Structures are given as C-alpha cells and as structure tokens.
Amino acid sequence: MKILVMGPGCAKCEQAEKTVREAVAEAGIDAEIEKVKDFQEIAKYGIFSTPAVVIDGEVKVVGKAPSKKDVLSWL
C-alpha cells in the first residue's frame, strides 16, 4: 500500500501526516508513506487544495486533515 500525504508543510498538512502515520501503526498495516510537497506533483492528481491524502492512486480527502477514524476506514 502506498499513501501520499500532500501539502507544502502547513500545520494542517503536518497534522494530516501525523494522523496517517498513527492510523497505519494502529492498524498494523505495511504501508509506504510519502510526503509530497511539490505543487506540480500534487496538481497531477487534480488536487488544488491541501492537505490531501492519496491511497494507492485514489484521492481520499482534499482540503482538510482527515480524522484517524477516516484513515482507518480507508486502509
């Protein structure tokens, strides 16, 4: 499983990454988590508002940090 956390590094982007990492650890899933800060790369996914989370190529949330409950339901 590949998870991309997209955002330039704002507080909400950092919270999104932290929440994703906590959910993956809690679920015990083997996942590669990558932080994407490049706006051109982010735009390739049709994302123009951050933070955003993409799991295995599927955009799950845009414009807000997800809750841990949300992330666990996506895993």
Secondary structure as UniProt FT lines:
FT   STRAND          2..6
FT   HELIX           11..27
FT   STRAND          32..36
FT   HELIX           39..43
FT   TURN            44..46
FT   STRAND          52..55
FT   TURN            56..57
FT   STRAND          58..62
FT   HELIX           68..74
//
